[in-house]
């Protein structure tokens, strides 16, 4: 039997897939490379709404990420598809509204894969990554802080799973 290409797969999801979820995808890959390169993880991002399909991440998100060594420039916004629920082991929403939308769209047998990303950073004391789209540049920096913390927690979770497997 052929081994799968990836041991685990994660989809990060926000509303338009131009601010929070591409930032989470990029930051998670950076933290993964720095702290757990032994883990083989497929990562992608998508949106619950088709507002920006095919567009690159918001320029403000790209600039903030670049200052931290994260390149988002090759990403393009896409809409979550029905196939994503089967393909990804974890579907991580940036807030409750997007989580609820994902649960509504998901086939019932895959709903347990849908979680909030900040569940992996309980020390932050919040459940949602706020949408920085209508705010200033500080909002993008705050999103990076949150997703970096959650990425670290997620990697620890995945290491525990790998040890238990």
C-alpha positions as CSV (number, residue, x, y, z in Angstrom):
1,X,0.0,0.0,0.0
2,X,1.3,3.4,-0.9
3,X,2.0,5.9,1.8
4,X,0.0,9.2,1.7
5,X,1.8,12.3,0.6
6,X,1.1,14.0,4.0
7,X,0.6,12.7,7.5
8,X,-1.9,15.4,8.4
9,X,-3.8,18.2,6.6
10,X,-5.1,21.5,7.9
11,X,-7.4,24.1,6.3
12,X,-7.5,27.6,7.8
13,X,-10.8,29.4,7.1
14,X,-12.1,33.0,7.4
15,X,-14.7,34.9,5.5
16,X,-13.0,36.2,2.3
17,X,-9.6,34.4,2.5
18,X,-7.6,37.5,2.1
19,X,-6.7,38.5,5.7
20,X,-6.9,36.1,8.6
21,X,-6.8,32.6,7.0
22,X,-3.9,33.3,4.6
23,X,-2.0,34.9,7.5
24,X,-2.7,31.8,9.6
25,X,-1.5,29.6,6.8
26,X,1.7,31.5,6.3
27,X,2.5,31.9,10.0
28,X,1.7,28.2,10.7
29,X,4.1,27.2,7.9
30,X,6.8,29.4,9.3
31,X,6.4,28.1,12.9
32,X,6.2,24.6,11.6
33,X,9.5,25.0,9.7
34,X,11.2,26.5,12.8
35,X,9.9,24.2,15.5
36,X,8.6,20.9,14.0
37,X,10.0,20.3,10.5
38,X,9.8,16.6,11.2
39,X,6.0,16.8,10.9
40,X,4.6,16.3,7.4
41,X,1.6,18.6,7.2
42,X,-0.4,19.8,4.2
43,X,-1.7,23.3,4.8
44,X,-4.1,25.5,2.8
45,X,-6.6,28.3,3.4
46,X,-10.0,29.2,2.1
47,X,-13.0,31.5,2.7
48,X,-16.6,30.9,3.4
49,X,-17.6,33.6,1.0
50,X,-16.6,34.2,-2.6
51,X,-15.9,37.9,-2.3
52,X,-12.2,37.8,-3.4
53,X,-11.8,34.5,-5.2
54,X,-8.5,34.5,-7.2
55,X,-7.1,37.6,-5.5
56,X,-3.9,37.7,-3.5
57,X,-4.1,38.4,0.3
58,X,-4.8,42.0,1.3
59,X,-1.6,44.2,0.8
60,X,-1.7,45.2,4.5
61,X,-1.7,41.6,5.6
62,X,1.2,40.9,3.2
63,X,3.2,43.8,4.5
64,X,2.7,42.9,8.2
65,X,3.5,39.3,7.5
66,X,6.6,40.2,5.5
67,X,8.0,42.2,8.4
68,X,7.9,38.9,10.4
69,X,9.5,36.8,7.6
70,X,6.3,35.3,6.2
71,X,5.6,35.5,2.5
72,X,1.9,35.5,1.6
73,X,2.3,36.7,-2.0
74,X,1.8,33.4,-3.8
75,X,-1.5,32.6,-2.1
76,X,-4.8,33.2,-3.9
77,X,-8.2,33.4,-2.3
78,X,-10.6,30.5,-2.8
79,X,-13.9,29.3,-1.6
80,X,-14.3,26.3,0.7
81,X,-15.5,23.3,-1.3
82,X,-17.5,20.3,-0.2
83,X,-14.4,18.1,-0.9
84,X,-12.4,20.1,1.6
85,X,-14.3,18.6,4.5
86,X,-13.2,15.1,3.5
87,X,-9.7,16.1,2.4
88,X,-8.6,18.0,5.5
89,X,-8.1,16.4,8.9
90,X,-8.7,19.8,10.6
91,X,-10.7,22.7,9.4
92,X,-9.9,25.7,11.6
93,X,-12.2,28.7,11.5
94,X,-11.0,32.1,12.6
95,X,-14.3,33.0,14.4
96,X,-17.6,31.6,15.5
97,X,-19.6,32.9,12.5
98,X,-17.3,31.1,10.0
99,X,-17.3,28.0,12.2
100,X,-21.1,27.9,12.1
101,X,-21.1,28.5,8.4
102,X,-18.7,25.6,7.9
103,X,-20.8,23.3,10.1
104,X,-23.9,24.1,8.1
105,X,-22.1,23.3,4.8
106,X,-20.2,20.2,6.0
107,X,-21.5,16.7,5.5
108,X,-22.5,15.5,8.9
109,X,-19.7,12.9,9.1
110,X,-17.0,15.5,8.9
111,X,-18.4,18.1,11.3
112,X,-16.1,17.0,14.1
113,X,-13.1,18.2,12.1
114,X,-14.3,21.8,12.3
115,X,-12.8,23.8,15.2
116,X,-11.8,27.3,16.1
117,X,-8.1,28.0,15.6
118,X,-7.8,29.8,18.9
119,X,-8.8,26.6,20.8
120,X,-5.1,25.9,20.5
121,X,-4.1,29.0,22.4
122,X,-6.4,28.9,25.5
123,X,-4.0,31.2,27.4
124,X,-5.1,34.1,25.1
125,X,-8.6,34.0,26.7
126,X,-10.4,34.6,23.5
127,X,-12.1,32.4,20.9
128,X,-12.0,34.5,17.7
129,X,-9.3,36.0,15.6
130,X,-10.7,39.5,14.8
131,X,-11.1,40.6,11.2
132,X,-8.6,43.4,10.6
133,X,-10.0,44.3,7.2
134,X,-11.8,47.6,8.2
135,X,-9.2,48.6,10.8
136,X,-5.7,50.0,10.8
137,X,-2.4,48.3,10.4
138,X,-2.3,47.5,14.1
139,X,-5.1,45.0,13.5
140,X,-2.9,43.0,11.1
141,X,-0.1,42.9,13.7
142,X,-2.5,41.7,16.3
143,X,-3.8,38.9,14.0
144,X,-0.2,37.8,13.5
145,X,0.4,37.7,17.3
146,X,-2.7,35.6,17.8
147,X,-2.1,33.1,14.9
148,X,1.5,32.7,16.0
149,X,0.4,31.7,19.5
150,X,-2.2,29.4,18.1
151,X,0.2,27.9,15.6
152,X,2.6,27.0,18.5
153,X,-0.3,25.3,20.4
154,X,-1.4,23.5,17.3
155,X,2.0,22.1,16.7
156,X,2.2,20.8,20.3
157,X,-1.2,19.2,19.7
158,X,0.0,17.6,16.5
159,X,3.2,16.3,18.2
160,X,1.1,14.7,20.9
161,X,-1.0,13.0,18.2
162,X,2.1,11.8,16.4
163,X,3.5,10.4,19.7
164,X,0.2,8.6,20.4
165,X,-0.1,7.2,16.9
